[in-house]
Amino acid sequence: MNFRKQFLKDGHQLSELKYKTPWYPVVPYFAFIASLLSCVLIWFDPTQRVALYYTIPFVLVCYLGHRFWLRRKDNEVVKEAE
């Protein structure tokens, strides 16, 4: 959601974007709220609760792994530039 703010801050115009998300600010917020509601409703179903126990740590591990992988790639680019 911060992409557009940073894009405009860098001096670009929204007309420069090749792809425009239909109903822009509504779609990301709706997706976030729907995902959060889904997690809350899963919590109330005892047969599905185990999905939260395994999914939330899995997503965190994937997120952190991706973040460290990107940081490593950024360091490699900096070393190549020197």
PyMOL Python script that loads the backbone (N, CA, C, O; Angstrom):
from pymol import cmd

cmd.read_pdbstr("""\
ATOM      1  N   MET A   1       0.817  -1.187   0.000  1.00  0.00           N
ATOM      2  CA  MET A   1       0.000   0.000   0.000  1.00  0.00           C
ATOM      3  C   MET A   1       0.863   1.254   0.000  1.00  0.00           C
ATOM      4  O   MET A   1       0.398   2.334  -0.364  1.00  0.00           O
ATOM      5  N   ASN A   2       2.109   1.110   0.405  1.00  0.00           N
ATOM      6  CA  ASN A   2       2.982   2.273   0.431  1.00  0.00           C
ATOM      7  C   ASN A   2       3.676   2.518  -0.894  1.00  0.00           C
ATOM      8  O   ASN A   2       4.351   3.534  -1.059  1.00  0.00           O
ATOM      9  N   PHE A   3       3.523   1.601  -1.843  1.00  0.00           N
ATOM     10  CA  PHE A   3       4.197   1.753  -3.124  1.00  0.00           C
ATOM     11  C   PHE A   3       3.823   3.061  -3.807  1.00  0.00           C
ATOM     12  O   PHE A   3       4.692   3.795  -4.276  1.00  0.00           O
ATOM     13  N   ARG A   4       2.525   3.349  -3.861  1.00  0.00           N
ATOM     14  CA  ARG A   4       2.086   4.570  -4.538  1.00  0.00           C
ATOM     15  C   ARG A   4       2.598   5.817  -3.847  1.00  0.00           C
ATOM     16  O   ARG A   4       2.998   6.777  -4.506  1.00  0.00           O
ATOM     17  N   LYS A   5       2.589   5.810  -2.517  1.00  0.00           N
ATOM     18  CA  LYS A   5       3.092   6.980  -1.786  1.00  0.00           C
ATOM     19  C   LYS A   5       4.557   7.226  -2.124  1.00  0.00           C
ATOM     20  O   LYS A   5       4.957   8.360  -2.389  1.00  0.00           O
ATOM     21  N   GLN A   6       5.358   6.156  -2.113  1.00  0.00           N
ATOM     22  CA  GLN A   6       6.777   6.294  -2.425  1.00  0.00           C
ATOM     23  C   GLN A   6       6.976   6.672  -3.892  1.00  0.00           C
ATOM     24  O   GLN A   6       7.858   7.470  -4.210  1.00  0.00           O
ATOM     25  N   PHE A   7       6.174   6.115  -4.775  1.00  0.00           N
ATOM     26  CA  PHE A   7       6.251   6.412  -6.203  1.00  0.00           C
ATOM     27  C   PHE A   7       6.002   7.900  -6.443  1.00  0.00           C
ATOM     28  O   PHE A   7       6.742   8.540  -7.191  1.00  0.00           O
ATOM     29  N   LEU A   8       4.973   8.448  -5.818  1.00  0.00           N
ATOM     30  CA  LEU A   8       4.673   9.869  -5.955  1.00  0.00           C
ATOM     31  C   LEU A   8       5.741  10.728  -5.292  1.00  0.00           C
ATOM     32  O   LEU A   8       6.095  11.789  -5.807  1.00  0.00           O
ATOM     33  N   LYS A   9       6.256  10.273  -4.149  1.00  0.00           N
ATOM     34  CA  LYS A   9       7.291  11.001  -3.426  1.00  0.00           C
ATOM     35  C   LYS A   9       8.570  11.109  -4.259  1.00  0.00           C
ATOM     36  O   LYS A   9       9.301  12.094  -4.162  1.00  0.00           O
ATOM     37  N   ASP A  10       8.833  10.088  -5.077  1.00  0.00           N
ATOM     38  CA  ASP A  10      10.020  10.087  -5.935  1.00  0.00           C
ATOM     39  C   ASP A  10       9.853  10.980  -7.160  1.00  0.00           C
ATOM     40  O   ASP A  10      10.760  11.071  -7.987  1.00  0.00           O
ATOM     41  N   GLY A  11       8.702  11.639  -7.284  1.00  0.00           N
ATOM     42  CA  GLY A  11       8.490  12.593  -8.361  1.00  0.00           C
ATOM     43  C   GLY A  11       7.793  12.036  -9.586  1.00  0.00           C
ATOM     44  O   GLY A  11       7.757  12.695 -10.625  1.00  0.00           O
ATOM     45  N   HIS A  12       7.244  10.852  -9.488  1.00  0.00           N
ATOM     46  CA  HIS A  12       6.545  10.255 -10.620  1.00  0.00           C
ATOM     47  C   HIS A  12       5.061  10.627 -10.579  1.00  0.00           C
ATOM     48  O   HIS A  12       4.556  11.128  -9.575  1.00  0.00           O
ATOM     49  N   GLN A  13       4.381  10.368 -11.692  1.00  0.00           N
ATOM     50  CA  GLN A  13       2.940  10.571 -11.795  1.00  0.00           C
ATOM     51  C   GLN A  13       2.255   9.213 -11.856  1.00  0.00           C
ATOM     52  O   GLN A  13       2.828   8.255 -12.376  1.00  0.00           O
ATOM     53  N   LEU A  14       1.035   9.117 -11.332  1.00  0.00           N
ATOM     54  CA  LEU A  14       0.298   7.857 -11.389  1.00  0.00           C
ATOM     55  C   LEU A  14       0.016   7.429 -12.827  1.00  0.00           C
ATOM     56  O   LEU A  14      -0.153   6.240 -13.098  1.00  0.00           O
ATOM     57  N   SER A  15      -0.034   8.383 -13.741  1.00  0.00           N
ATOM     58  CA  SER A  15      -0.279   8.043 -15.151  1.00  0.00           C
ATOM     59  C   SER A  15       0.886   7.251 -15.754  1.00  0.00           C
ATOM     60  O   SER A  15       0.724   6.630 -16.804  1.00  0.00           O
ATOM     61  N   GLU A  16       2.053   7.263 -15.108  1.00  0.00           N
ATOM     62  CA  GLU A  16       3.216   6.517 -15.593  1.00  0.00           C
ATOM     63  C   GLU A  16       3.108   5.018 -15.305  1.00  0.00           C
ATOM     64  O   GLU A  16       3.806   4.217 -15.926  1.00  0.00           O
ATOM     65  N   LEU A  17       2.247   4.638 -14.377  1.00  0.00           N
ATOM     66  CA  LEU A  17       2.120   3.229 -14.028  1.00  0.00           C
ATOM     67  C   LEU A  17       1.501   2.447 -15.178  1.00  0.00           C
ATOM     68  O   LEU A  17       0.513   2.880 -15.771  1.00  0.00           O
ATOM     69  N   LYS A  18       2.084   1.297 -15.490  1.00  0.00           N
ATOM     70  CA  LYS A  18       1.575   0.475 -16.583  1.00  0.00           C
ATOM     71  C   LYS A  18       0.325  -0.294 -16.168  1.00  0.00           C
ATOM     72  O   LYS A  18      -0.546  -0.552 -16.999  1.00  0.00           O
ATOM     73  N   TYR A  19       0.228  -0.660 -14.900  1.00  0.00           N
ATOM     74  CA  TYR A  19      -0.933  -1.402 -14.404  1.00  0.00           C
ATOM     75  C   TYR A  19      -1.591  -0.600 -13.300  1.00  0.00           C
ATOM     76  O   TYR A  19      -0.927  -0.152 -12.364  1.00  0.00           O
ATOM     77  N   LYS A  20      -2.871  -0.424 -13.409  1.00  0.00           N
ATOM     78  CA  LYS A  20      -3.627   0.284 -12.382  1.00  0.00           C
ATOM     79  C   LYS A  20      -4.614  -0.684 -11.748  1.00  0.00           C
ATOM     80  O   LYS A  20      -5.447  -1.268 -12.441  1.00  0.00           O
ATOM     81  N   THR A  21      -4.526  -0.855 -10.452  1.00  0.00           N
ATOM     82  CA  THR A  21      -5.419  -1.746  -9.735  1.00  0.00           C
ATOM     83  C   THR A  21      -6.832  -1.160  -9.734  1.00  0.00           C
ATOM     84  O   THR A  21      -7.036  -0.013  -9.335  1.00  0.00           O
ATOM     85  N   PRO A  22      -7.795  -1.951 -10.182  1.00  0.00           N
ATOM     86  CA  PRO A  22      -9.169  -1.437 -10.138  1.00  0.00           C
ATOM     87  C   PRO A  22      -9.597  -1.193  -8.687  1.00  0.00           C
ATOM     88  O   PRO A  22      -9.290  -1.990  -7.800  1.00  0.00           O
ATOM     89  N   TRP A  23     -10.284  -0.122  -8.462  1.00  0.00           N
ATOM     90  CA  TRP A  23     -10.807   0.263  -7.139  1.00  0.00           C
ATOM     91  C   TRP A  23      -9.672   0.330  -6.131  1.00  0.00           C
ATOM     92  O   TRP A  23      -9.771  -0.269  -5.060  1.00  0.00           O
ATOM     93  N   TYR A  24      -8.598   1.041  -6.443  1.00  0.00           N
ATOM     94  CA  TYR A  24      -7.354   0.947  -5.682  1.00  0.00           C
ATOM     95  C   TYR A  24      -7.478   0.979  -4.164  1.00  0.00           C
ATOM     96  O   TYR A  24      -7.214  -0.071  -3.579  1.00  0.00           O
ATOM     97  N   PRO A  25      -7.822   1.976  -3.491  1.00  0.00           N
ATOM     98  CA  PRO A  25      -7.583   1.780  -2.054  1.00  0.00           C
ATOM     99  C   PRO A  25      -8.539   0.779  -1.423  1.00  0.00           C
ATOM    100  O   PRO A  25      -8.277   0.285  -0.326  1.00  0.00           O
ATOM    101  N   VAL A  26      -9.638   0.473  -2.093  1.00  0.00           N
ATOM    102  CA  VAL A  26     -10.621  -0.438  -1.517  1.00  0.00           C
ATOM    103  C   VAL A  26     -10.125  -1.888  -1.551  1.00  0.00           C
ATOM    104  O   VAL A  26     -10.292  -2.618  -0.574  1.00  0.00           O
ATOM    105  N   VAL A  27      -9.525  -2.306  -2.650  1.00  0.00           N
ATOM    106  CA  VAL A  27      -9.122  -3.702  -2.834  1.00  0.00           C
ATOM    107  C   VAL A  27      -8.111  -4.169  -1.779  1.00  0.00           C
ATOM    108  O   VAL A  27      -8.342  -5.212  -1.167  1.00  0.00           O
ATOM    109  N   PRO A  28      -7.000  -3.453  -1.530  1.00  0.00           N
ATOM    110  CA  PRO A  28      -6.059  -3.935  -0.513  1.00  0.00           C
ATOM    111  C   PRO A  28      -6.662  -3.972   0.893  1.00  0.00           C
ATOM    112  O   PRO A  28      -6.414  -4.906   1.655  1.00  0.00           O
ATOM    113  N   TYR A  29      -7.444  -2.963   1.227  1.00  0.00           N
ATOM    114  CA  TYR A  29      -8.059  -2.958   2.559  1.00  0.00           C
ATOM    115  C   TYR A  29      -9.068  -4.096   2.704  1.00  0.00           C
ATOM    116  O   TYR A  29      -9.123  -4.753   3.744  1.00  0.00           O
ATOM    117  N   PHE A  30      -9.864  -4.327   1.659  1.00  0.00           N
ATOM    118  CA  PHE A  30     -10.830  -5.419   1.704  1.00  0.00           C
ATOM    119  C   PHE A  30     -10.110  -6.766   1.863  1.00  0.00           C
ATOM    120  O   PHE A  30     -10.545  -7.614   2.642  1.00  0.00           O
ATOM    121  N   ALA A  31      -9.018  -6.958   1.132  1.00  0.00           N
ATOM    122  CA  ALA A  31      -8.268  -8.215   1.215  1.00  0.00           C
ATOM    123  C   ALA A  31      -7.716  -8.420   2.627  1.00  0.00           C
ATOM    124  O   ALA A  31      -7.778  -9.526   3.162  1.00  0.00           O
ATOM    125  N   PHE A  32      -7.183  -7.370   3.223  1.00  0.00           N
ATOM    126  CA  PHE A  32      -6.648  -7.475   4.583  1.00  0.00           C
ATOM    127  C   PHE A  32      -7.751  -7.802   5.579  1.00  0.00           C
ATOM    128  O   PHE A  32      -7.582  -8.681   6.424  1.00  0.00           O
ATOM    129  N   ILE A  33      -8.867  -7.112   5.489  1.00  0.00           N
ATOM    130  CA  ILE A  33      -9.973  -7.342   6.422  1.00  0.00           C
ATOM    131  C   ILE A  33     -10.565  -8.740   6.225  1.00  0.00           C
ATOM    132  O   ILE A  33     -10.899  -9.411   7.201  1.00  0.00           O
ATOM    133  N   ALA A  34     -10.698  -9.182   4.974  1.00  0.00           N
ATOM    134  CA  ALA A  34     -11.230 -10.520   4.708  1.00  0.00           C
ATOM    135  C   ALA A  34     -10.299 -11.600   5.260  1.00  0.00           C
ATOM    136  O   ALA A  34     -10.767 -12.598   5.809  1.00  0.00           O
ATOM    137  N   SER A  35      -8.998 -11.409   5.119  1.00  0.00           N
ATOM    138  CA  SER A  35      -8.041 -12.381   5.659  1.00  0.00           C
ATOM    139  C   SER A  35      -8.091 -12.417   7.187  1.00  0.00           C
ATOM    140  O   SER A  35      -8.057 -13.488   7.793  1.00  0.00           O
ATOM    141  N   LEU A  36      -8.171 -11.262   7.787  1.00  0.00           N
ATOM    142  CA  LEU A  36      -8.256 -11.193   9.247  1.00  0.00           C
ATOM    143  C   LEU A  36      -9.548 -11.842   9.742  1.00  0.00           C
ATOM    144  O   LEU A  36      -9.529 -12.592  10.718  1.00  0.00           O
ATOM    145  N   LEU A  37     -10.653 -11.562   9.086  1.00  0.00           N
ATOM    146  CA  LEU A  37     -11.933 -12.165   9.450  1.00  0.00           C
ATOM    147  C   LEU A  37     -11.886 -13.681   9.287  1.00  0.00           C
ATOM    148  O   LEU A  37     -12.430 -14.416  10.111  1.00  0.00           O
ATOM    149  N   SER A  38     -11.242 -14.139   8.236  1.00  0.00           N
ATOM    150  CA  SER A  38     -11.095 -15.577   8.012  1.00  0.00           C
ATOM    151  C   SER A  38     -10.343 -16.232   9.162  1.00  0.00           C
ATOM    152  O   SER A  38     -10.732 -17.298   9.637  1.00  0.00           O
ATOM    153  N   CYS A  39      -9.263 -15.593   9.608  1.00  0.00           N
ATOM    154  CA  CYS A  39      -8.488 -16.143  10.739  1.00  0.00           C
ATOM    155  C   CYS A  39      -9.324 -16.183  12.012  1.00  0.00           C
ATOM    156  O   CYS A  39      -9.264 -17.151  12.770  1.00  0.00           O
ATOM    157  N   VAL A  40     -10.096 -15.139  12.242  1.00  0.00           N
ATOM    158  CA  VAL A  40     -10.943 -15.099  13.440  1.00  0.00           C
ATOM    159  C   VAL A  40     -11.996 -16.204  13.376  1.00  0.00           C
ATOM    160  O   VAL A  40     -12.242 -16.883  14.373  1.00  0.00           O
ATOM    161  N   LEU A  41     -12.608 -16.383  12.228  1.00  0.00           N
ATOM    162  CA  LEU A  41     -13.639 -17.418  12.098  1.00  0.00           C
ATOM    163  C   LEU A  41     -13.039 -18.827  12.187  1.00  0.00           C
ATOM    164  O   LEU A  41     -13.673 -19.734  12.726  1.00  0.00           O
ATOM    165  N   ILE A  42     -11.838 -19.011  11.669  1.00  0.00           N
ATOM    166  CA  ILE A  42     -11.170 -20.311  11.783  1.00  0.00           C
ATOM    167  C   ILE A  42     -10.917 -20.642  13.254  1.00  0.00           C
ATOM    168  O   ILE A  42     -10.993 -21.804  13.654  1.00  0.00           O
ATOM    169  N   TRP A  43     -10.621 -19.630  14.049  1.00  0.00           N
ATOM    170  CA  TRP A  43     -10.347 -19.855  15.471  1.00  0.00           C
ATOM    171  C   TRP A  43     -11.563 -20.467  16.177  1.00  0.00           C
ATOM    172  O   TRP A  43     -11.399 -21.244  17.118  1.00  0.00           O
ATOM    173  N   PHE A  44     -12.759 -20.133  15.743  1.00  0.00           N
ATOM    174  CA  PHE A  44     -13.970 -20.642  16.393  1.00  0.00           C
ATOM    175  C   PHE A  44     -14.354 -22.053  15.954  1.00  0.00           C
ATOM    176  O   PHE A  44     -15.249 -22.659  16.543  1.00  0.00           O
ATOM    177  N   ASP A  45     -13.695 -22.577  14.937  1.00  0.00           N
ATOM    178  CA  ASP A  45     -13.964 -23.939  14.480  1.00  0.00           C
ATOM    179  C   ASP A  45     -12.853 -24.846  15.014  1.00  0.00           C
ATOM    180  O   ASP A  45     -11.729 -24.795  14.515  1.00  0.00           O
ATOM    181  N   PRO A  46     -13.148 -25.669  16.017  1.00  0.00           N
ATOM    182  CA  PRO A  46     -12.095 -26.476  16.638  1.00  0.00           C
ATOM    183  C   PRO A  46     -11.376 -27.418  15.670  1.00  0.00           C
ATOM    184  O   PRO A  46     -10.205 -27.738  15.873  1.00  0.00           O
ATOM    185  N   THR A  47     -12.067 -27.860  14.625  1.00  0.00           N
ATOM    186  CA  THR A  47     -11.409 -28.769  13.686  1.00  0.00           C
ATOM    187  C   THR A  47     -10.437 -28.028  12.769  1.00  0.00           C
ATOM    188  O   THR A  47      -9.555 -28.650  12.177  1.00  0.00           O
ATOM    189  N   GLN A  48     -10.585 -26.718  12.645  1.00  0.00           N
ATOM    190  CA  GLN A  48      -9.703 -25.929  11.778  1.00  0.00           C
ATOM    191  C   GLN A  48      -8.654 -25.135  12.552  1.00  0.00           C
ATOM    192  O   GLN A  48      -7.749 -24.556  11.951  1.00  0.00           O
ATOM    193  N   ARG A  49      -8.766 -25.105  13.870  1.00  0.00           N
ATOM    194  CA  ARG A  49      -7.870 -24.293  14.692  1.00  0.00           C
ATOM    195  C   ARG A  49      -6.412 -24.677  14.503  1.00  0.00           C
ATOM    196  O   ARG A  49      -5.532 -23.819  14.571  1.00  0.00           O
ATOM    197  N   VAL A  50      -6.146 -25.956  14.266  1.00  0.00           N
ATOM    198  CA  VAL A  50      -4.771 -26.394  14.069  1.00  0.00           C
ATOM    199  C   VAL A  50      -4.153 -25.716  12.846  1.00  0.00           C
ATOM    200  O   VAL A  50      -2.934 -25.554  12.782  1.00  0.00           O
ATOM    201  N   ALA A  51      -4.972 -25.321  11.883  1.00  0.00           N
ATOM    202  CA  ALA A  51      -4.460 -24.613  10.704  1.00  0.00           C
ATOM    203  C   ALA A  51      -3.790 -23.306  11.110  1.00  0.00           C
ATOM    204  O   ALA A  51      -2.761 -22.934  10.546  1.00  0.00           O
ATOM    205  N   LEU A  52      -4.364 -22.612  12.079  1.00  0.00           N
ATOM    206  CA  LEU A  52      -3.740 -21.376  12.556  1.00  0.00           C
ATOM    207  C   LEU A  52      -2.434 -21.665  13.289  1.00  0.00           C
ATOM    208  O   LEU A  52      -1.462 -20.922  13.156  1.00  0.00           O
ATOM    209  N   TYR A  53      -2.420 -22.746  14.062  1.00  0.00           N
ATOM    210  CA  TYR A  53      -1.211 -23.086  14.813  1.00  0.00           C
ATOM    211  C   TYR A  53      -0.022 -23.328  13.901  1.00  0.00           C
ATOM    212  O   TYR A  53       1.111 -23.016  14.268  1.00  0.00           O
ATOM    213  N   TYR A  54      -0.261 -23.878  12.722  1.00  0.00           N
ATOM    214  CA  TYR A  54       0.838 -24.181  11.805  1.00  0.00           C
ATOM    215  C   TYR A  54       1.033 -23.099  10.743  1.00  0.00           C
ATOM    216  O   TYR A  54       2.159 -22.876  10.297  1.00  0.00           O
ATOM    217  N   THR A  55      -0.023 -22.436  10.341  1.00  0.00           N
ATOM    218  CA  THR A  55       0.083 -21.461   9.262  1.00  0.00           C
ATOM    219  C   THR A  55       0.769 -20.180   9.703  1.00  0.00           C
ATOM    220  O   THR A  55       1.617 -19.655   8.981  1.00  0.00           O
ATOM    221  N   ILE A  56       0.420 -19.672  10.868  1.00  0.00           N
ATOM    222  CA  ILE A  56       1.003 -18.404  11.310  1.00  0.00           C
ATOM    223  C   ILE A  56       2.525 -18.513  11.466  1.00  0.00           C
ATOM    224  O   ILE A  56       3.232 -17.643  10.957  1.00  0.00           O
ATOM    225  N   PRO A  57       3.068 -19.538  12.142  1.00  0.00           N
ATOM    226  CA  PRO A  57       4.534 -19.647  12.193  1.00  0.00           C
ATOM    227  C   PRO A  57       5.156 -19.881  10.813  1.00  0.00           C
ATOM    228  O   PRO A  57       6.239 -19.369  10.530  1.00  0.00           O
ATOM    229  N   PHE A  58       4.483 -20.646   9.956  1.00  0.00           N
ATOM    230  CA  PHE A  58       4.997 -20.886   8.615  1.00  0.00           C
ATOM    231  C   PHE A  58       5.119 -19.583   7.835  1.00  0.00           C
ATOM    232  O   PHE A  58       6.135 -19.340   7.184  1.00  0.00           O
ATOM    233  N   VAL A  59       4.098 -18.755   7.898  1.00  0.00           N
ATOM    234  CA  VAL A  59       4.127 -17.475   7.190  1.00  0.00           C
ATOM    235  C   VAL A  59       5.226 -16.585   7.765  1.00  0.00           C
ATOM    236  O   VAL A  59       5.923 -15.907   7.009  1.00  0.00           O
ATOM    237  N   LEU A  60       5.391 -16.574   9.078  1.00  0.00           N
ATOM    238  CA  LEU A  60       6.459 -15.780   9.687  1.00  0.00           C
ATOM    239  C   LEU A  60       7.837 -16.252   9.231  1.00  0.00           C
ATOM    240  O   LEU A  60       8.702 -15.434   8.918  1.00  0.00           O
ATOM    241  N   VAL A  61       8.042 -17.559   9.192  1.00  0.00           N
ATOM    242  CA  VAL A  61       9.328 -18.102   8.736  1.00  0.00           C
ATOM    243  C   VAL A  61       9.568 -17.720   7.272  1.00  0.00           C
ATOM    244  O   VAL A  61      10.678 -17.327   6.913  1.00  0.00           O
ATOM    245  N   CYS A  62       8.555 -17.829   6.436  1.00  0.00           N
ATOM    246  CA  CYS A  62       8.700 -17.452   5.023  1.00  0.00           C
ATOM    247  C   CYS A  62       9.007 -15.965   4.888  1.00  0.00           C
ATOM    248  O   CYS A  62       9.864 -15.578   4.094  1.00  0.00           O
ATOM    249  N   TYR A  63       8.317 -15.136   5.654  1.00  0.00           N
ATOM    250  CA  TYR A  63       8.535 -13.692   5.588  1.00  0.00           C
ATOM    251  C   TYR A  63       9.952 -13.342   6.019  1.00  0.00           C
ATOM    252  O   TYR A  63      10.649 -12.592   5.335  1.00  0.00           O
ATOM    253  N   LEU A  64      10.376 -13.888   7.156  1.00  0.00           N
ATOM    254  CA  LEU A  64      11.720 -13.582   7.635  1.00  0.00           C
ATOM    255  C   LEU A  64      12.796 -14.136   6.705  1.00  0.00           C
ATOM    256  O   LEU A  64      13.812 -13.482   6.471  1.00  0.00           O
ATOM    257  N   GLY A  65      12.576 -15.335   6.177  1.00  0.00           N
ATOM    258  CA  GLY A  65      13.526 -15.903   5.226  1.00  0.00           C
ATOM    259  C   GLY A  65      13.645 -15.047   3.984  1.00  0.00           C
ATOM    260  O   GLY A  65      14.751 -14.816   3.494  1.00  0.00           O
ATOM    261  N   HIS A  66      12.537 -14.579   3.474  1.00  0.00           N
ATOM    262  CA  HIS A  66      12.547 -13.709   2.296  1.00  0.00           C
ATOM    263  C   HIS A  66      13.263 -12.398   2.599  1.00  0.00           C
ATOM    264  O   HIS A  66      14.037 -11.896   1.784  1.00  0.00           O
ATOM    265  N   ARG A  67      12.997 -11.858   3.768  1.00  0.00           N
ATOM    266  CA  ARG A  67      13.628 -10.589   4.148  1.00  0.00           C
ATOM    267  C   ARG A  67      15.142 -10.735   4.256  1.00  0.00           C
ATOM    268  O   ARG A  67      15.883  -9.885   3.763  1.00  0.00           O
ATOM    269  N   PHE A  68      15.608 -11.812   4.900  1.00  0.00           N
ATOM    270  CA  PHE A  68      17.050 -12.033   5.017  1.00  0.00           C
ATOM    271  C   PHE A  68      17.671 -12.327   3.657  1.00  0.00           C
ATOM    272  O   PHE A  68      18.801 -11.918   3.392  1.00  0.00           O
ATOM    273  N   TRP A  69      16.941 -13.035   2.790  1.00  0.00           N
ATOM    274  CA  TRP A  69      17.440 -13.335   1.454  1.00  0.00           C
ATOM    275  C   TRP A  69      17.620 -12.048   0.647  1.00  0.00           C
ATOM    276  O   TRP A  69      18.621 -11.878  -0.049  1.00  0.00           O
ATOM    277  N   LEU A  70      16.639 -11.143   0.749  1.00  0.00           N
ATOM    278  CA  LEU A  70      16.758  -9.866   0.047  1.00  0.00           C
ATOM    279  C   LEU A  70      17.907  -9.041   0.599  1.00  0.00           C
ATOM    280  O   LEU A  70      18.634  -8.402  -0.161  1.00  0.00           O
ATOM    281  N   ARG A  71      18.075  -9.051   1.910  1.00  0.00           N
ATOM    282  CA  ARG A  71      19.168  -8.299   2.526  1.00  0.00           C
ATOM    283  C   ARG A  71      20.506  -8.841   2.034  1.00  0.00           C
ATOM    284  O   ARG A  71      21.425  -8.068   1.763  1.00  0.00           O
ATOM    285  N   ARG A  72      20.624 -10.163   1.919  1.00  0.00           N
ATOM    286  CA  ARG A  72      21.860 -10.777   1.443  1.00  0.00           C
ATOM    287  C   ARG A  72      22.128 -10.366  -0.004  1.00  0.00           C
ATOM    288  O   ARG A  72      23.264 -10.060  -0.364  1.00  0.00           O
ATOM    289  N   LYS A  73      21.084 -10.359  -0.829  1.00  0.00           N
ATOM    290  CA  LYS A  73      21.246  -9.963  -2.232  1.00  0.00           C
ATOM    291  C   LYS A  73      21.648  -8.496  -2.332  1.00  0.00           C
ATOM    292  O   LYS A  73      22.472  -8.138  -3.173  1.00  0.00           O
ATOM    293  N   ASP A  74      21.072  -7.636  -1.476  1.00  0.00           N
ATOM    294  CA  ASP A  74      21.444  -6.220  -1.483  1.00  0.00           C
ATOM    295  C   ASP A  74      22.910  -6.052  -1.116  1.00  0.00           C
ATOM    296  O   ASP A  74      23.609  -5.227  -1.705  1.00  0.00           O
ATOM    297  N   ASN A  75      23.381  -6.831  -0.142  1.00  0.00           N
ATOM    298  CA  ASN A  75      24.796  -6.762   0.246  1.00  0.00           C
ATOM    299  C   ASN A  75      25.695  -7.203  -0.892  1.00  0.00           C
ATOM    300  O   ASN A  75      26.760  -6.620  -1.091  1.00  0.00           O
ATOM    301  N   GLU A  76      25.292  -8.220  -1.644  1.00  0.00           N
ATOM    302  CA  GLU A  76      26.082  -8.681  -2.781  1.00  0.00           C
ATOM    303  C   GLU A  76      26.160  -7.619  -3.872  1.00  0.00           C
ATOM    304  O   GLU A  76      27.203  -7.456  -4.506  1.00  0.00           O
ATOM    305  N   VAL A  77      25.073  -6.903  -4.092  1.00  0.00           N
ATOM    306  CA  VAL A  77      25.062  -5.836  -5.100  1.00  0.00           C
ATOM    307  C   VAL A  77      25.989  -4.721  -4.685  1.00  0.00           C
ATOM    308  O   VAL A  77      26.711  -4.176  -5.520  1.00  0.00           O
ATOM    309  N   VAL A  78      25.984  -4.367  -3.403  1.00  0.00           N
ATOM    310  CA  VAL A  78      26.860  -3.314  -2.903  1.00  0.00           C
ATOM    311  C   VAL A  78      28.321  -3.726  -3.051  1.00  0.00           C
ATOM    312  O   VAL A  78      29.154  -2.911  -3.449  1.00  0.00           O
ATOM    313  N   LYS A  79      28.645  -4.984  -2.735  1.00  0.00           N
ATOM    314  CA  LYS A  79      30.022  -5.453  -2.858  1.00  0.00           C
ATOM    315  C   LYS A  79      30.484  -5.426  -4.309  1.00  0.00           C
ATOM    316  O   LYS A  79      31.634  -5.090  -4.592  1.00  0.00           O
ATOM    317  N   GLU A  80      29.585  -5.780  -5.231  1.00  0.00           N
ATOM    318  CA  GLU A  80      29.949  -5.764  -6.650  1.00  0.00           C
ATOM    319  C   GLU A  80      30.184  -4.344  -7.139  1.00  0.00           C
ATOM    320  O   GLU A  80      31.017  -4.123  -8.018  1.00  0.00           O
ATOM    321  N   ALA A  81      29.462  -3.380  -6.581  1.00  0.00           N
ATOM    322  CA  ALA A  81      29.611  -1.998  -6.993  1.00  0.00           C
ATOM    323  C   ALA A  81      30.930  -1.401  -6.511  1.00  0.00           C
ATOM    324  O   ALA A  81      31.453  -0.468  -7.121  1.00  0.00           O
ATOM    325  N   GLU A  82      31.457  -1.931  -5.432  1.00  0.00           N
ATOM    326  CA  GLU A  82      32.722  -1.387  -4.887  1.00  0.00           C
ATOM    327  C   GLU A  82      33.837  -1.895  -5.695  1.00  0.00           C
ATOM    328  O   GLU A  82      34.993  -1.571  -5.425  1.00  0.00           O
TER     329      GLU A  82
END
""", "prot")
cmd.dss("prot")
cmd.show_as("cartoon", "prot")
cmd.util.cbc("prot")
cmd.orient("prot")
